[in-house]
Amino acid sequence: MNTNKVLIVGAGPCGLLAAVELSRRGVPVTVVDAGEEPAGGSRAILLWPHALESFDRLGLRAEADKRGVPVEALGCHLAPGTVLRLPADPHHAPLVLPQEDTCDLLEAELRRLGGTVERGLRVTRLATSAESVRATARRADGTEVTLEAGWLIGADGHRSTVRAELGIVFSGTPLPVTFLIAEGRLAGDYDTRAVGYHLSRSGVLLVAPLPGGRARIAGAVPEDTAVTPETVRRLLDERGPGGLDLTETTFAASFTSGERVANTFRAGRCFLVGDAAHVHAPTGGQGLNLGLEDVRNLVWKLTGVIEGRFAPSILQSYDIERRAAAEQTVAATGRLTRAVMMGPAALLVRNSALSLAHRTGLLARLLLPTLAGWRIRYPDVLGLAGPQTLRGLPAPGTRSPAWPLDPDQEDRFQLISMGPADDMMIRRGRALAAQAPGLVVHRHRVTKGSGFVLLRPDGYVAAAGPETDFTRLARELRKLFG
């Protein structure tokens, strides 16, 4: 058995991204999925900028843009003729891409790398040890297959067998709301480059563009609502801007959701990603993005441990950091859902508050960064953040569009020193990078004051501070290296 092999259970977007990212780093993977065929349907459609970075890294962004619909703004429709339009710059703009296209792009890349998905294999049992993981999988004809690997990633959805077999509790509660979702063609005038939230007295309605001139319509409805084209037309009339008609229906369904986070995302050599680890309200289209960021957080750490570049202790941070991200997202989507679903009595207060926040710019400053993932903050599990941060530098545990990664230095900590052109920080930064070749790269920004920012391989700020804290940083960073 190859103890470096990773078994990935589930071939949705998160499982496929994990397989691609590991394969391109030379880590052998086996991907299994219970379905006999790839799952179809648009399902999760919004890819926010951090998720799109994965497509950039893989060279798939051009094809994703070709298949998708770029979103230029979010629109909050408070009443006929009253629209709070929030333009989205490239750091905050999502791409509408049906999930079937996301999976198709990732699976094609996996095949290009020499990998495949073994379909029709449903994992039924797991046995783990200090050295390996053994899974039993059953085919449709009842025959069983034993799969062995050094590591396992459970990406098998909110009803995760992996999570159940590991005995991990899925804490939380169901949302007491039924959502109706429909897709098809709309006749009438609506913004085909914006995601529109219509907040009317009779309820909330989402109208979002889809590729091929189609649109998605979604909203909360009573539990016993019939899912028919007539129901969708009634929602458009009652909650929409007026003048819209559903002329063709390609999909219609209702669903419920919940607010749940697994008590741990790691059990020994097994990890949970995506819906296997967390589910939440669908407001803002956060779920898939949260899962893809789980994968990004895990892959650079797991690869580093497999290759012996990082100490195994770094894997402890995956659970703590990504559970923190999931809990922050569950809280944020819950607040958004409650805000947009206020009853008629609170409607005037809500709309007045939204209008005031829009006029002052507060709505754009809070809502867009939240949806785009810029407000997620990690605790300092790696122990690299110092006691103080210089004014103007990003806070440890955050990401900032002002401090981007060098895309040519993948899986390395990126140290940016600051100071005059002949500053001591240049020499100290170069020395640290020389002591850890392949783990730390260094570049310098010419500034008046001296200091540093250390970016992690996933773009989060590991540390930022004055020159006086650099010795402590170098000492703590060395503890992570294998």
Secondary structure as UniProt FT lines:
FT   TURN            3..4
FT   STRAND          6..9
FT   HELIX           13..23
FT   TURN            24..26
FT   STRAND          29..33
FT   STRAND          46..47
FT   HELIX           49..58
FT   HELIX           61..67
FT   STRAND          69..70
FT   STRAND          73..79
FT   TURN            80..81
FT   STRAND          82..87
FT   TURN            90..92
FT   STRAND          95..96
FT   HELIX           99..112
FT   TURN            113..114
FT   STRAND          117..119
FT   STRAND          122..128
FT   STRAND          133..138
FT   TURN            140..141
FT   STRAND          144..149
FT   STRAND          151..154
FT   TURN            158..159
FT   HELIX           161..165
FT   TURN            166..167
FT   STRAND          170..187
FT   TURN            192..193
FT   STRAND          194..200
FT   TURN            201..202
FT   STRAND          203..209
FT   HELIX           211..213
FT   STRAND          215..221
FT   TURN            223..224
FT   HELIX           229..239
FT   STRAND          245..262
FT   STRAND          266..267
FT   TURN            268..269
FT   STRAND          270..272
FT   HELIX           274..276
FT   STRAND          278..279
FT   TURN            283..284
FT   HELIX           287..306
FT   TURN            307..308
FT   HELIX           312..315
FT   HELIX           316..340
FT   HELIX           344..360
FT   HELIX           362..372
FT   TURN            373..375
FT   TURN            381..382
FT   TURN            391..392
FT   TURN            396..397
FT   TURN            401..402
FT   TURN            407..408
FT   TURN            410..411
FT   STRAND          413..419
FT   TURN            421..422
FT   HELIX           424..435
FT   TURN            437..439
FT   STRAND          440..446
FT   STRAND          451..455
FT   TURN            457..458
FT   STRAND          461..466
FT   HELIX           467..469
FT   HELIX           470..478
FT   TURN            479..480
//
